[in-house]
Amino acid sequence: MIIRSNKALEETVTTGLQLFKKGECFDAVILMKNHGLPNSVIARVLYEQNRIRNTDFQN
C-alpha cells in the first residue's frame, strides 16, 4: 500500500512511533516501509524520536 494522503502519512507515522515507544523498533520500521515511506523519512522519524527520548532521560 502506498501513501496517497497526508492523513494516511500521519496515521502511519503515529502508529510507527507508538510501536517504537513500546520497544518494537523492527515492527515500526516494517510498518512504515510497507506503507511506502522512503528510508530517509523512516530514519529521520526514528532519529528524532530517539533524540527526544534521550533528552527526556537527561532531565
mmCIF file of the N, C-alpha and C atoms, coordinates in Angstrom:
data_MODEL
# 
_entry.id   MODEL 
# 
loop_
_atom_site.group_PDB 
_atom_site.id 
_atom_site.type_symbol 
_atom_site.label_atom_id 
_atom_site.label_alt_id 
_atom_site.label_comp_id 
_atom_site.label_asym_id 
_atom_site.label_entity_id 
_atom_site.label_seq_id 
_atom_site.pdbx_PDB_ins_code 
_atom_site.Cartn_x 
_atom_site.Cartn_y 
_atom_site.Cartn_z 
_atom_site.occupancy 
_atom_site.B_iso_or_equiv 
_atom_site.pdbx_formal_charge 
_atom_site.auth_seq_id 
_atom_site.auth_comp_id 
_atom_site.auth_asym_id 
_atom_site.auth_atom_id 
_atom_site.pdbx_PDB_model_num 
ATOM 1   N N  . MET A 1 1  ? 0.844  -1.181 0.000  1.00 0.00 ? 1  MET A N  1 
ATOM 2   C CA . MET A 1 1  ? 0.000  0.000  0.000  1.00 0.00 ? 1  MET A CA 1 
ATOM 3   C C  . MET A 1 1  ? 0.886  1.240  0.000  1.00 0.00 ? 1  MET A C  1 
ATOM 4   N N  . ILE A 1 2  ? 0.626  2.153  -0.869 1.00 0.00 ? 2  ILE A N  1 
ATOM 5   C CA . ILE A 1 2  ? 1.403  3.382  -0.973 1.00 0.00 ? 2  ILE A CA 1 
ATOM 6   C C  . ILE A 1 2  ? 0.570  4.536  -0.415 1.00 0.00 ? 2  ILE A C  1 
ATOM 7   N N  . ILE A 1 3  ? 1.228  5.389  0.340  1.00 0.00 ? 3  ILE A N  1 
ATOM 8   C CA . ILE A 1 3  ? 0.531  6.535  0.950  1.00 0.00 ? 3  ILE A CA 1 
ATOM 9   C C  . ILE A 1 3  ? 0.101  7.516  -0.139 1.00 0.00 ? 3  ILE A C  1 
ATOM 10  N N  . ARG A 1 4  ? -1.144 7.947  -0.050 1.00 0.00 ? 4  ARG A N  1 
ATOM 11  C CA . ARG A 1 4  ? -1.666 8.869  -1.038 1.00 0.00 ? 4  ARG A CA 1 
ATOM 12  C C  . ARG A 1 4  ? -2.204 10.151 -0.414 1.00 0.00 ? 4  ARG A C  1 
ATOM 13  N N  . SER A 1 5  ? -2.188 10.267 0.898  1.00 0.00 ? 5  SER A N  1 
ATOM 14  C CA . SER A 1 5  ? -2.698 11.477 1.529  1.00 0.00 ? 5  SER A CA 1 
ATOM 15  C C  . SER A 1 5  ? -1.902 11.797 2.778  1.00 0.00 ? 5  SER A C  1 
ATOM 16  N N  . ASN A 1 6  ? -1.977 13.041 3.196  1.00 0.00 ? 6  ASN A N  1 
ATOM 17  C CA . ASN A 1 6  ? -1.294 13.456 4.422  1.00 0.00 ? 6  ASN A CA 1 
ATOM 18  C C  . ASN A 1 6  ? -1.882 12.757 5.638  1.00 0.00 ? 6  ASN A C  1 
ATOM 19  N N  . LYS A 1 7  ? -3.179 12.495 5.630  1.00 0.00 ? 7  LYS A N  1 
ATOM 20  C CA . LYS A 1 7  ? -3.834 11.813 6.747  1.00 0.00 ? 7  LYS A CA 1 
ATOM 21  C C  . LYS A 1 7  ? -3.273 10.396 6.905  1.00 0.00 ? 7  LYS A C  1 
ATOM 22  N N  . ALA A 1 8  ? -3.132 9.689  5.799  1.00 0.00 ? 8  ALA A N  1 
ATOM 23  C CA . ALA A 1 8  ? -2.574 8.338  5.845  1.00 0.00 ? 8  ALA A CA 1 
ATOM 24  C C  . ALA A 1 8  ? -1.120 8.378  6.327  1.00 0.00 ? 8  ALA A C  1 
ATOM 25  N N  . LEU A 1 9  ? -0.363 9.373  5.866  1.00 0.00 ? 9  LEU A N  1 
ATOM 26  C CA . LEU A 1 9  ? 1.025  9.529  6.307  1.00 0.00 ? 9  LEU A CA 1 
ATOM 27  C C  . LEU A 1 9  ? 1.082  9.769  7.803  1.00 0.00 ? 9  LEU A C  1 
ATOM 28  N N  . GLU A 1 10 ? 0.241  10.650 8.291  1.00 0.00 ? 10 GLU A N  1 
ATOM 29  C CA . GLU A 1 10 ? 0.203  10.964 9.721  1.00 0.00 ? 10 GLU A CA 1 
ATOM 30  C C  . GLU A 1 10 ? -0.155 9.733  10.554 1.00 0.00 ? 10 GLU A C  1 
ATOM 31  N N  . GLU A 1 11 ? -1.136 8.977  10.109 1.00 0.00 ? 11 GLU A N  1 
ATOM 32  C CA . GLU A 1 11 ? -1.540 7.771  10.837 1.00 0.00 ? 11 GLU A CA 1 
ATOM 33  C C  . GLU A 1 11 ? -0.433 6.721  10.848 1.00 0.00 ? 11 GLU A C  1 
ATOM 34  N N  . THR A 1 12 ? 0.254  6.577  9.724  1.00 0.00 ? 12 THR A N  1 
ATOM 35  C CA . THR A 1 12 ? 1.341  5.599  9.636  1.00 0.00 ? 12 THR A CA 1 
ATOM 36  C C  . THR A 1 12 ? 2.484  5.975  10.568 1.00 0.00 ? 12 THR A C  1 
ATOM 37  N N  . VAL A 1 13 ? 2.878  7.238  10.551 1.00 0.00 ? 13 VAL A N  1 
ATOM 38  C CA . VAL A 1 13 ? 3.970  7.686  11.412 1.00 0.00 ? 13 VAL A CA 1 
ATOM 39  C C  . VAL A 1 13 ? 3.566  7.582  12.874 1.00 0.00 ? 13 VAL A C  1 
ATOM 40  N N  . THR A 1 14 ? 2.337  7.962  13.203 1.00 0.00 ? 14 THR A N  1 
ATOM 41  C CA . THR A 1 14 ? 1.867  7.872  14.587 1.00 0.00 ? 14 THR A CA 1 
ATOM 42  C C  . THR A 1 14 ? 1.886  6.431  15.079 1.00 0.00 ? 14 THR A C  1 
ATOM 43  N N  . THR A 1 15 ? 1.388  5.525  14.269 1.00 0.00 ? 15 THR A N  1 
ATOM 44  C CA . THR A 1 15 ? 1.394  4.106  14.642 1.00 0.00 ? 15 THR A CA 1 
ATOM 45  C C  . THR A 1 15 ? 2.821  3.598  14.782 1.00 0.00 ? 15 THR A C  1 
ATOM 46  N N  . GLY A 1 16 ? 3.686  3.989  13.858 1.00 0.00 ? 16 GLY A N  1 
ATOM 47  C CA . GLY A 1 16 ? 5.090  3.591  13.926 1.00 0.00 ? 16 GLY A CA 1 
ATOM 48  C C  . GLY A 1 16 ? 5.756  4.094  15.200 1.00 0.00 ? 16 GLY A C  1 
ATOM 49  N N  . LEU A 1 17 ? 5.463  5.326  15.580 1.00 0.00 ? 17 LEU A N  1 
ATOM 50  C CA . LEU A 1 17 ? 6.041  5.879  16.808 1.00 0.00 ? 17 LEU A CA 1 
ATOM 51  C C  . LEU A 1 17 ? 5.514  5.163  18.048 1.00 0.00 ? 17 LEU A C  1 
ATOM 52  N N  . GLN A 1 18 ? 4.252  4.787  18.028 1.00 0.00 ? 18 GLN A N  1 
ATOM 53  C CA . GLN A 1 18 ? 3.704  4.036  19.160 1.00 0.00 ? 18 GLN A CA 1 
ATOM 54  C C  . GLN A 1 18 ? 4.420  2.700  19.311 1.00 0.00 ? 18 GLN A C  1 
ATOM 55  N N  . LEU A 1 19 ? 4.678  2.028  18.193 1.00 0.00 ? 19 LEU A N  1 
ATOM 56  C CA . LEU A 1 19 ? 5.416  0.763  18.240 1.00 0.00 ? 19 LEU A CA 1 
ATOM 57  C C  . LEU A 1 19 ? 6.841  1.000  18.741 1.00 0.00 ? 19 LEU A C  1 
ATOM 58  N N  . PHE A 1 20 ? 7.471  2.052  18.257 1.00 0.00 ? 20 PHE A N  1 
ATOM 59  C CA . PHE A 1 20 ? 8.835  2.367  18.658 1.00 0.00 ? 20 PHE A CA 1 
ATOM 60  C C  . PHE A 1 20 ? 8.913  2.629  20.160 1.00 0.00 ? 20 PHE A C  1 
ATOM 61  N N  . LYS A 1 21 ? 7.947  3.350  20.692 1.00 0.00 ? 21 LYS A N  1 
ATOM 62  C CA . LYS A 1 21 ? 7.924  3.660  22.124 1.00 0.00 ? 21 LYS A CA 1 
ATOM 63  C C  . LYS A 1 21 ? 7.737  2.411  22.971 1.00 0.00 ? 21 LYS A C  1 
ATOM 64  N N  . LYS A 1 22 ? 7.055  1.411  22.419 1.00 0.00 ? 22 LYS A N  1 
ATOM 65  C CA . LYS A 1 22 ? 6.862  0.149  23.140 1.00 0.00 ? 22 LYS A CA 1 
ATOM 66  C C  . LYS A 1 22 ? 8.067  -0.767 22.989 1.00 0.00 ? 22 LYS A C  1 
ATOM 67  N N  . GLY A 1 23 ? 9.078  -0.321 22.264 1.00 0.00 ? 23 GLY A N  1 
ATOM 68  C CA . GLY A 1 23 ? 10.278 -1.124 22.078 1.00 0.00 ? 23 GLY A CA 1 
ATOM 69  C C  . GLY A 1 23 ? 10.230 -2.045 20.875 1.00 0.00 ? 23 GLY A C  1 
ATOM 70  N N  . GLU A 1 24 ? 9.239  -1.891 20.043 1.00 0.00 ? 24 GLU A N  1 
ATOM 71  C CA . GLU A 1 24 ? 9.084  -2.742 18.864 1.00 0.00 ? 24 GLU A CA 1 
ATOM 72  C C  . GLU A 1 24 ? 9.602  -1.996 17.626 1.00 0.00 ? 24 GLU A C  1 
ATOM 73  N N  . CYS A 1 25 ? 10.911 -1.697 17.655 1.00 0.00 ? 25 CYS A N  1 
ATOM 74  C CA . CYS A 1 25 ? 11.520 -0.886 16.602 1.00 0.00 ? 25 CYS A CA 1 
ATOM 75  C C  . CYS A 1 25 ? 11.429 -1.549 15.230 1.00 0.00 ? 25 CYS A C  1 
ATOM 76  N N  . PHE A 1 26 ? 11.717 -2.842 15.185 1.00 0.00 ? 26 PHE A N  1 
ATOM 77  C CA . PHE A 1 26 ? 11.682 -3.558 13.910 1.00 0.00 ? 26 PHE A CA 1 
ATOM 78  C C  . PHE A 1 26 ? 10.285 -3.485 13.296 1.00 0.00 ? 26 PHE A C  1 
ATOM 79  N N  . ASP A 1 27 ? 9.250  -3.709 14.117 1.00 0.00 ? 27 ASP A N  1 
ATOM 80  C CA . ASP A 1 27 ? 7.873  -3.648 13.620 1.00 0.00 ? 27 ASP A CA 1 
ATOM 81  C C  . ASP A 1 27 ? 7.528  -2.240 13.132 1.00 0.00 ? 27 ASP A C  1 
ATOM 82  N N  . ALA A 1 28 ? 8.039  -1.237 13.824 1.00 0.00 ? 28 ALA A N  1 
ATOM 83  C CA . ALA A 1 28 ? 7.779  0.149  13.428 1.00 0.00 ? 28 ALA A CA 1 
ATOM 84  C C  . ALA A 1 28 ? 8.365  0.433  12.045 1.00 0.00 ? 28 ALA A C  1 
ATOM 85  N N  . VAL A 1 29 ? 9.596  -0.006 11.827 1.00 0.00 ? 29 VAL A N  1 
ATOM 86  C CA . VAL A 1 29 ? 10.250 0.215  10.534 1.00 0.00 ? 29 VAL A CA 1 
ATOM 87  C C  . VAL A 1 29 ? 9.524  -0.545 9.429  1.00 0.00 ? 29 VAL A C  1 
ATOM 88  N N  . ILE A 1 30 ? 9.169  -1.796 9.681  1.00 0.00 ? 30 ILE A N  1 
ATOM 89  C CA . ILE A 1 30 ? 8.453  -2.591 8.677  1.00 0.00 ? 30 ILE A CA 1 
ATOM 90  C C  . ILE A 1 30 ? 7.113  -1.941 8.334  1.00 0.00 ? 30 ILE A C  1 
ATOM 91  N N  . LEU A 1 31 ? 6.381  -1.483 9.330  1.00 0.00 ? 31 LEU A N  1 
ATOM 92  C CA . LEU A 1 31 ? 5.096  -0.819 9.094  1.00 0.00 ? 31 LEU A CA 1 
ATOM 93  C C  . LEU A 1 31 ? 5.276  0.378  8.171  1.00 0.00 ? 31 LEU A C  1 
ATOM 94  N N  . MET A 1 32 ? 6.228  1.240  8.522  1.00 0.00 ? 32 MET A N  1 
ATOM 95  C CA . MET A 1 32 ? 6.426  2.451  7.722  1.00 0.00 ? 32 MET A CA 1 
ATOM 96  C C  . MET A 1 32 ? 6.931  2.109  6.314  1.00 0.00 ? 32 MET A C  1 
ATOM 97  N N  . LYS A 1 33 ? 7.803  1.115  6.218  1.00 0.00 ? 33 LYS A N  1 
ATOM 98  C CA . LYS A 1 33 ? 8.322  0.705  4.907  1.00 0.00 ? 33 LYS A CA 1 
ATOM 99  C C  . LYS A 1 33 ? 7.198  0.122  4.042  1.00 0.00 ? 33 LYS A C  1 
ATOM 100 N N  . ASN A 1 34 ? 6.337  -0.700 4.633  1.00 0.00 ? 34 ASN A N  1 
ATOM 101 C CA . ASN A 1 34 ? 5.227  -1.296 3.889  1.00 0.00 ? 34 ASN A CA 1 
ATOM 102 C C  . ASN A 1 34 ? 4.221  -0.264 3.405  1.00 0.00 ? 34 ASN A C  1 
ATOM 103 N N  . HIS A 1 35 ? 4.190  0.895  4.058  1.00 0.00 ? 35 HIS A N  1 
ATOM 104 C CA . HIS A 1 35 ? 3.265  1.945  3.654  1.00 0.00 ? 35 HIS A CA 1 
ATOM 105 C C  . HIS A 1 35 ? 3.911  2.959  2.720  1.00 0.00 ? 35 HIS A C  1 
ATOM 106 N N  . GLY A 1 36 ? 5.101  2.620  2.232  1.00 0.00 ? 36 GLY A N  1 
ATOM 107 C CA . GLY A 1 36 ? 5.694  3.427  1.171  1.00 0.00 ? 36 GLY A CA 1 
ATOM 108 C C  . GLY A 1 36 ? 6.588  4.562  1.611  1.00 0.00 ? 36 GLY A C  1 
ATOM 109 N N  . LEU A 1 37 ? 6.916  4.660  2.888  1.00 0.00 ? 37 LEU A N  1 
ATOM 110 C CA . LEU A 1 37 ? 7.813  5.725  3.312  1.00 0.00 ? 37 LEU A CA 1 
ATOM 111 C C  . LEU A 1 37 ? 9.231  5.391  2.880  1.00 0.00 ? 37 LEU A C  1 
ATOM 112 N N  . PRO A 1 38 ? 9.942  6.380  2.343  1.00 0.00 ? 38 PRO A N  1 
ATOM 113 C CA . PRO A 1 38 ? 11.335 6.119  1.955  1.00 0.00 ? 38 PRO A CA 1 
ATOM 114 C C  . PRO A 1 38 ? 12.222 5.943  3.192  1.00 0.00 ? 38 PRO A C  1 
ATOM 115 N N  . ASN A 1 39 ? 13.337 5.264  3.013  1.00 0.00 ? 39 ASN A N  1 
ATOM 116 C CA . ASN A 1 39 ? 14.250 5.007  4.123  1.00 0.00 ? 39 ASN A CA 1 
ATOM 117 C C  . ASN A 1 39 ? 14.685 6.288  4.824  1.00 0.00 ? 39 ASN A C  1 
ATOM 118 N N  . SER A 1 40 ? 14.890 7.356  4.066  1.00 0.00 ? 40 SER A N  1 
ATOM 119 C CA . SER A 1 40 ? 15.349 8.610  4.656  1.00 0.00 ? 40 SER A CA 1 
ATOM 120 C C  . SER A 1 40 ? 14.311 9.183  5.629  1.00 0.00 ? 40 SER A C  1 
ATOM 121 N N  . VAL A 1 41 ? 13.039 9.045  5.297  1.00 0.00 ? 41 VAL A N  1 
ATOM 122 C CA . VAL A 1 41 ? 11.975 9.541  6.177  1.00 0.00 ? 41 VAL A CA 1 
ATOM 123 C C  . VAL A 1 41 ? 11.887 8.669  7.433  1.00 0.00 ? 41 VAL A C  1 
ATOM 124 N N  . ILE A 1 42 ? 11.947 7.357  7.266  1.00 0.00 ? 42 ILE A N  1 
ATOM 125 C CA . ILE A 1 42 ? 11.902 6.442  8.405  1.00 0.00 ? 42 ILE A CA 1 
ATOM 126 C C  . ILE A 1 42 ? 13.068 6.724  9.342  1.00 0.00 ? 42 ILE A C  1 
ATOM 127 N N  . ALA A 1 43 ? 14.256 6.883  8.780  1.00 0.00 ? 43 ALA A N  1 
ATOM 128 C CA . ALA A 1 43 ? 15.434 7.158  9.600  1.00 0.00 ? 43 ALA A CA 1 
ATOM 129 C C  . ALA A 1 43 ? 15.270 8.468  10.364 1.00 0.00 ? 43 ALA A C  1 
ATOM 130 N N  . ARG A 1 44 ? 14.744 9.475  9.713  1.00 0.00 ? 44 ARG A N  1 
ATOM 131 C CA . ARG A 1 44 ? 14.565 10.776 10.367 1.00 0.00 ? 44 ARG A CA 1 
ATOM 132 C C  . ARG A 1 44 ? 13.551 10.689 11.503 1.00 0.00 ? 44 ARG A C  1 
ATOM 133 N N  . VAL A 1 45 ? 12.447 10.009 11.270 1.00 0.00 ? 45 VAL A N  1 
ATOM 134 C CA . VAL A 1 45 ? 11.422 9.847  12.302 1.00 0.00 ? 45 VAL A CA 1 
ATOM 135 C C  . VAL A 1 45 ? 12.006 9.138  13.522 1.00 0.00 ? 45 VAL A C  1 
ATOM 136 N N  . LEU A 1 46 ? 12.711 8.030  13.301 1.00 0.00 ? 46 LEU A N  1 
ATOM 137 C CA . LEU A 1 46 ? 13.279 7.273  14.410 1.00 0.00 ? 46 LEU A CA 1 
ATOM 138 C C  . LEU A 1 46 ? 14.409 8.036  15.091 1.00 0.00 ? 46 LEU A C  1 
ATOM 139 N N  . TYR A 1 47 ? 15.198 8.781  14.311 1.00 0.00 ? 47 TYR A N  1 
ATOM 140 C CA . TYR A 1 47 ? 16.266 9.596  14.890 1.00 0.00 ? 47 TYR A CA 1 
ATOM 141 C C  . TYR A 1 47 ? 15.683 10.651 15.823 1.00 0.00 ? 47 TYR A C  1 
ATOM 142 N N  . GLU A 1 48 ? 14.666 11.345 15.359 1.00 0.00 ? 48 GLU A N  1 
ATOM 143 C CA . GLU A 1 48 ? 14.051 12.395 16.172 1.00 0.00 ? 48 GLU A CA 1 
ATOM 144 C C  . GLU A 1 48 ? 13.422 11.816 17.438 1.00 0.00 ? 48 GLU A C  1 
ATOM 145 N N  . GLN A 1 49 ? 12.764 10.687 17.307 1.00 0.00 ? 49 GLN A N  1 
ATOM 146 C CA . GLN A 1 49 ? 12.138 10.057 18.466 1.00 0.00 ? 49 GLN A CA 1 
ATOM 147 C C  . GLN A 1 49 ? 13.197 9.624  19.473 1.00 0.00 ? 49 GLN A C  1 
ATOM 148 N N  . ASN A 1 50 ? 14.284 9.069  19.001 1.00 0.00 ? 50 ASN A N  1 
ATOM 149 C CA . ASN A 1 50 ? 15.359 8.643  19.882 1.00 0.00 ? 50 ASN A CA 1 
ATOM 150 C C  . ASN A 1 50 ? 16.017 9.848  20.559 1.00 0.00 ? 50 ASN A C  1 
ATOM 151 N N  . ARG A 1 51 ? 16.174 10.938 19.816 1.00 0.00 ? 51 ARG A N  1 
ATOM 152 C CA . ARG A 1 51 ? 16.748 12.161 20.377 1.00 0.00 ? 51 ARG A CA 1 
ATOM 153 C C  . ARG A 1 51 ? 15.851 12.713 21.482 1.00 0.00 ? 51 ARG A C  1 
ATOM 154 N N  . ILE A 1 52 ? 14.561 12.708 21.260 1.00 0.00 ? 52 ILE A N  1 
ATOM 155 C CA . ILE A 1 52 ? 13.611 13.178 22.267 1.00 0.00 ? 52 ILE A CA 1 
ATOM 156 C C  . ILE A 1 52 ? 13.668 12.278 23.494 1.00 0.00 ? 52 ILE A C  1 
ATOM 157 N N  . ARG A 1 53 ? 13.708 10.969 23.276 1.00 0.00 ? 53 ARG A N  1 
ATOM 158 C CA . ARG A 1 53 ? 13.767 10.016 24.385 1.00 0.00 ? 53 ARG A CA 1 
ATOM 159 C C  . ARG A 1 53 ? 15.032 10.243 25.210 1.00 0.00 ? 53 ARG A C  1 
ATOM 160 N N  . ASN A 1 54 ? 16.181 10.431 24.548 1.00 0.00 ? 54 ASN A N  1 
ATOM 161 C CA . ASN A 1 54 ? 17.438 10.656 25.263 1.00 0.00 ? 54 ASN A CA 1 
ATOM 162 C C  . ASN A 1 54 ? 17.415 11.963 26.038 1.00 0.00 ? 54 ASN A C  1 
ATOM 163 N N  . THR A 1 55 ? 16.784 12.986 25.490 1.00 0.00 ? 55 THR A N  1 
ATOM 164 C CA . THR A 1 55 ? 16.661 14.267 26.183 1.00 0.00 ? 55 THR A CA 1 
ATOM 165 C C  . THR A 1 55 ? 15.803 14.120 27.432 1.00 0.00 ? 55 THR A C  1 
ATOM 166 N N  . ASP A 1 56 ? 14.729 13.340 27.342 1.00 0.00 ? 56 ASP A N  1 
ATOM 167 C CA . ASP A 1 56 ? 13.854 13.112 28.493 1.00 0.00 ? 56 ASP A CA 1 
ATOM 168 C C  . ASP A 1 56 ? 14.608 12.429 29.630 1.00 0.00 ? 56 ASP A C  1 
ATOM 169 N N  . PHE A 1 57 ? 15.490 11.489 29.297 1.00 0.00 ? 57 PHE A N  1 
ATOM 170 C CA . PHE A 1 57 ? 16.239 10.772 30.329 1.00 0.00 ? 57 PHE A CA 1 
ATOM 171 C C  . PHE A 1 57 ? 17.260 11.671 31.009 1.00 0.00 ? 57 PHE A C  1 
ATOM 172 N N  . GLN A 1 58 ? 17.767 12.667 30.294 1.00 0.00 ? 58 GLN A N  1 
ATOM 173 C CA . GLN A 1 58 ? 18.778 13.549 30.855 1.00 0.00 ? 58 GLN A CA 1 
ATOM 174 C C  . GLN A 1 58 ? 18.177 14.560 31.809 1.00 0.00 ? 58 GLN A C  1 
ATOM 175 N N  . ASN A 1 59 ? 16.911 14.853 31.676 1.00 0.00 ? 59 ASN A N  1 
ATOM 176 C CA . ASN A 1 59 ? 16.258 15.861 32.540 1.00 0.00 ? 59 ASN A CA 1 
ATOM 177 C C  . ASN A 1 59 ? 15.737 15.255 33.804 1.00 0.00 ? 59 ASN A C  1 
# 
